[in-house]
């Protein structure tokens, strides 16, 4: 797929469904909506505020690439960061601006591409991007731009999807490929829904199977990360992440997050210490902290 065309598809997708926007059924973009999403996000992914707490944000000039609906932005600003956020899409940009206004927080949120940042060289102390680089077709170009705008000695904290995870190796590349064939059996969708799997997504996957037939591995991965209509996602092993960030000095590379929701009833009965242990060894989130030389 042409990278420019792919980026246009990415922009359109996240414009209609900003990250985490589906987590609450409260009045959209209300104070209660943002607080409900914050609670759900950090309950499901407690490693996110834990990772954010490792950085002293006070007085730091911060760039967040991909703000979602502004949950982490509010954490950073409340911790003293001098905040700027960017998104490729209008929907996420407007949602984050709305959140900052509602909570009376100061910060800039702009719509622009990570592959063409409109900031001076050596401008930011910290660049933060959680779950975004793997959606950028020209990720290497985005990394070059991040390095340009980051000050010498500045920190980069990123999360990309982990190739050596249960989510990728077992769930996406085995269980779901088997499951898509099962969905063609009458009554299979209802049965899987009864077992706790999301019926709407199952029906959409079944429809895509009928329409498109066999997909390439690249398309299959994209459509099995952030919803069946997600146009572009990639996964990274430790070596692949190191190659992508070769211009930086990597300080830590760790994995977190086993998403129990994907396993229906079985996932719901697993003790929390088990899900956290699985996440620390074979988690879906590869989190890298690096520094500009």
C-alpha positions as CSV (number, residue, x, y, z in Angstrom):
1,X,0.0,0.0,0.0
2,X,1.3,3.4,-0.9
3,X,2.4,5.2,2.3
4,X,0.6,8.4,1.5
5,X,-2.6,6.6,0.8
6,X,-2.2,4.5,4.0
7,X,-1.6,7.7,6.0
8,X,-4.8,9.2,4.6
9,X,-6.7,6.0,5.7
10,X,-5.1,6.3,9.2
11,X,-6.2,9.9,9.5
12,X,-9.8,9.1,8.5
13,X,-10.0,6.1,10.9
14,X,-8.8,7.9,14.0
15,X,-10.8,11.0,13.1
16,X,-14.0,9.0,13.5
17,X,-12.8,6.9,16.5
18,X,-10.2,8.7,18.7
19,X,-8.2,6.3,20.8
20,X,-10.2,5.3,24.0
21,X,-13.3,7.2,22.9
22,X,-15.3,3.9,23.0
23,X,-14.5,3.3,26.7
24,X,-17.4,5.4,28.0
25,X,-21.1,5.7,27.3
26,X,-21.4,9.0,29.2
27,X,-22.4,12.2,27.4
28,X,-19.7,12.6,24.8
29,X,-16.9,15.1,25.6
30,X,-18.5,15.9,29.0
31,X,-16.5,16.1,32.2
32,X,-18.0,12.8,33.3
33,X,-17.0,11.2,30.0
34,X,-13.4,12.2,30.3
35,X,-13.2,11.0,33.9
36,X,-14.9,7.7,33.1
37,X,-12.4,7.0,30.4
38,X,-9.5,8.0,32.6
39,X,-10.7,5.6,35.3
40,X,-11.2,2.7,32.8
41,X,-7.9,3.3,31.0
42,X,-5.8,3.3,34.1
43,X,-7.6,0.4,35.7
44,X,-7.1,-1.7,32.6
45,X,-3.5,-0.5,32.0
46,X,-2.1,0.5,35.4
47,X,1.4,0.5,33.8
48,X,0.6,3.7,32.0
49,X,0.4,6.0,35.0
50,X,3.3,4.0,36.5
51,X,5.5,4.7,33.5
52,X,4.4,8.4,33.4
53,X,5.4,8.7,37.1
54,X,9.0,7.8,36.3
55,X,9.6,11.1,34.5
56,X,9.9,14.4,36.3
57,X,7.7,16.6,34.1
58,X,8.0,19.8,36.1
59,X,9.1,22.6,33.8
60,X,9.8,20.3,31.0
61,X,8.8,21.2,27.5
62,X,6.8,18.2,26.3
63,X,5.6,17.0,22.9
64,X,3.0,14.2,22.9
65,X,2.5,12.5,19.5
66,X,-1.0,11.1,19.3
67,X,-3.1,12.4,22.2
68,X,-6.3,10.3,22.0
69,X,-8.9,12.1,24.0
70,X,-6.2,13.8,26.2
71,X,-6.1,11.4,29.3
72,X,-2.3,11.3,29.5
73,X,-2.1,14.9,28.5
74,X,-4.0,15.9,31.6
75,X,-1.6,13.7,33.7
76,X,1.5,15.4,32.2
77,X,0.1,18.9,32.6
78,X,-1.0,18.3,36.2
79,X,2.5,17.0,36.9
80,X,4.0,20.3,35.7
81,X,4.8,19.6,32.1
82,X,4.7,22.5,29.5
83,X,2.5,20.6,27.1
84,X,2.1,20.4,23.3
85,X,0.2,17.6,21.6
86,X,-0.2,16.7,18.0
87,X,-2.5,14.4,16.0
88,X,-2.8,13.5,12.4
89,X,-6.6,13.8,12.7
90,X,-9.0,16.5,13.6
91,X,-11.2,14.3,15.9
92,X,-8.5,13.5,18.4
93,X,-7.2,17.1,18.3
94,X,-10.6,18.6,19.1
95,X,-11.4,16.0,21.8
96,X,-8.1,16.8,23.6
97,X,-8.7,20.6,23.3
98,X,-12.1,20.1,24.8
99,X,-10.7,18.1,27.7
100,X,-8.1,20.7,28.5
101,X,-10.8,23.4,28.5
102,X,-13.1,21.5,30.7
103,X,-10.4,20.9,33.3
104,X,-8.9,24.4,33.0
105,X,-5.5,23.2,31.9
106,X,-3.1,25.0,29.7
107,X,-1.5,23.4,26.7
108,X,-1.4,23.5,22.9
109,X,-3.0,20.8,20.8
110,X,-2.4,20.9,17.0
111,X,-3.3,18.9,14.0
112,X,-0.1,18.0,12.1
113,X,1.8,14.9,10.9
114,X,4.6,13.4,13.0
115,X,6.6,13.0,9.7
116,X,6.7,16.8,9.2
117,X,6.8,18.5,12.6
118,X,6.3,22.2,12.6
119,X,8.7,23.0,15.5
120,X,12.3,24.3,15.7
121,X,15.3,22.0,16.2
122,X,16.2,21.1,19.8
123,X,12.9,22.4,21.1
124,X,11.5,19.8,23.5
125,X,12.9,18.2,26.6
126,X,10.6,15.1,26.4
127,X,8.7,13.4,23.5
128,X,6.0,11.0,24.5
129,X,4.1,8.7,22.2
130,X,2.0,5.8,23.5
131,X,0.7,3.5,20.9
132,X,1.1,5.7,17.8
133,X,4.3,5.0,15.9
134,X,3.1,1.6,14.8
135,X,0.2,3.3,13.0
136,X,2.6,5.6,11.0
137,X,3.5,4.1,7.6
138,X,6.7,6.2,7.4
139,X,7.7,5.5,11.0
140,X,11.4,6.0,10.3
141,X,10.7,9.5,9.0
142,X,8.7,10.3,12.2
143,X,11.6,9.1,14.3
144,X,14.0,11.4,12.4
145,X,11.6,14.3,13.1
146,X,11.4,13.4,16.7
147,X,15.2,13.4,17.0
148,X,15.4,16.8,15.3
149,X,13.0,18.6,17.7
150,X,14.3,16.9,20.8
151,X,17.1,18.6,22.8
152,X,20.4,16.8,23.2
153,X,20.0,14.7,26.3
154,X,16.2,14.8,25.9
155,X,14.1,11.8,26.6
156,X,11.9,9.8,24.3
157,X,9.2,7.5,25.8
158,X,7.3,5.4,23.3
159,X,5.0,2.3,23.2
160,X,4.8,0.1,20.1
161,X,3.0,-3.2,19.7
162,X,5.1,-6.2,20.6
163,X,5.8,-9.0,18.1
164,X,6.9,-11.4,20.8
165,X,3.6,-11.3,22.7
166,X,0.7,-13.6,23.5
167,X,-1.5,-11.2,21.7
168,X,0.4,-11.4,18.4
169,X,1.9,-14.9,18.3
170,X,-1.1,-16.9,19.8
171,X,-4.1,-14.7,19.6
172,X,-3.8,-12.8,16.3
173,X,-1.7,-15.2,14.2
174,X,-3.3,-18.4,15.4
175,X,-6.5,-18.3,17.4
176,X,-8.2,-15.5,15.3
177,X,-7.2,-17.1,12.0
178,X,-8.8,-20.3,13.2
179,X,-11.7,-18.4,14.6
180,X,-12.5,-16.6,11.3
181,X,-13.2,-20.0,9.7
182,X,-15.4,-21.0,12.7
183,X,-17.4,-17.8,12.1
184,X,-18.7,-19.3,8.9
185,X,-20.5,-22.0,10.8
186,X,-24.2,-21.1,11.5
187,X,-24.6,-20.1,15.1
188,X,-20.9,-19.6,15.8
189,X,-21.1,-15.9,16.3
190,X,-23.9,-16.2,18.9
191,X,-21.9,-19.0,20.7
192,X,-18.7,-16.9,20.8
193,X,-20.7,-13.9,22.0
194,X,-22.1,-16.0,24.8
195,X,-18.5,-16.9,25.8
196,X,-17.9,-13.2,26.3
197,X,-16.3,-12.2,23.0
198,X,-17.4,-8.9,21.3
199,X,-20.3,-9.9,19.0
200,X,-20.2,-6.7,16.9
201,X,-16.5,-7.2,16.1
202,X,-17.0,-10.9,15.4
203,X,-19.8,-10.1,12.9
204,X,-17.6,-7.5,11.2
205,X,-14.7,-9.9,10.9
206,X,-17.0,-12.5,9.4
207,X,-18.3,-9.9,6.8
208,X,-14.7,-8.9,5.9
209,X,-13.9,-12.6,5.4
210,X,-16.8,-13.0,3.0
211,X,-15.9,-9.8,1.1
212,X,-12.1,-10.0,0.9
213,X,-11.2,-13.7,1.3
214,X,-7.7,-14.4,2.4
215,X,-5.7,-11.4,3.6
216,X,-2.0,-10.8,3.6
217,X,-0.3,-11.1,7.0
218,X,0.2,-7.3,7.0
219,X,-3.5,-6.6,6.4
220,X,-4.5,-9.3,8.9
221,X,-2.3,-7.7,11.6
222,X,-3.7,-4.2,10.9
223,X,-7.3,-5.5,11.1
224,X,-6.7,-7.4,14.4
225,X,-5.1,-4.7,16.5
226,X,-7.5,-1.7,16.9
227,X,-10.7,-3.0,15.4
228,X,-11.5,-4.8,12.1
229,X,-11.6,-1.6,10.1
230,X,-8.2,-0.3,11.4
231,X,-6.2,0.4,8.2
232,X,-2.6,0.2,9.4
233,X,-0.7,-1.3,12.3
234,X,2.7,-2.9,12.7
235,X,4.4,-4.9,15.4
236,X,8.0,-4.7,16.7
237,X,10.4,-7.2,18.2
238,X,13.2,-5.9,20.5
239,X,15.6,-6.0,17.6
240,X,13.1,-4.2,15.3
241,X,12.5,-1.5,17.9
242,X,16.2,-1.1,18.4
243,X,16.7,-0.7,14.7
244,X,13.9,1.9,14.5
245,X,15.4,3.9,17.4
246,X,19.1,3.4,16.3
247,X,19.7,7.2,16.4
248,X,18.9,7.2,20.2
249,X,20.5,5.6,23.2
250,X,18.0,3.1,24.5
251,X,17.9,3.0,28.3
252,X,15.0,0.6,28.9
253,X,13.0,-1.8,26.8
254,X,10.2,-3.6,28.6
255,X,6.9,-5.3,27.8
256,X,3.6,-5.0,29.6
257,X,-0.1,-5.6,29.3
258,X,-2.0,-8.9,28.7
259,X,-5.5,-7.8,27.7
260,X,-7.8,-10.3,29.4
261,X,-10.8,-8.9,27.6
262,X,-9.8,-10.7,24.5
263,X,-10.2,-14.1,26.1
264,X,-13.9,-13.8,27.1
265,X,-15.0,-15.7,30.2
266,X,-11.5,-17.3,30.6
267,X,-9.9,-13.9,30.7
268,X,-12.4,-12.6,33.3
269,X,-11.7,-15.4,35.8
270,X,-7.9,-15.1,35.6
271,X,-6.4,-13.6,38.8
272,X,-4.9,-10.2,38.5
273,X,-1.4,-11.4,39.5
274,X,-1.6,-13.9,36.6
275,X,-2.6,-11.3,34.0
276,X,0.1,-8.9,35.2
277,X,2.7,-11.7,35.1
278,X,1.8,-12.6,31.6
279,X,2.0,-9.0,30.6
280,X,5.5,-8.6,32.1
281,X,6.8,-11.5,30.1
282,X,4.7,-11.6,26.9
283,X,2.8,-8.3,26.9
284,X,1.3,-6.5,24.0
285,X,3.0,-3.2,24.8
286,X,6.7,-2.8,24.1
287,X,7.7,0.3,26.0
288,X,11.1,2.0,25.2
289,X,12.7,4.8,27.0
290,X,15.6,6.4,25.1
291,X,17.7,9.5,25.1
292,X,19.1,11.7,22.3
293,X,22.8,11.5,22.1
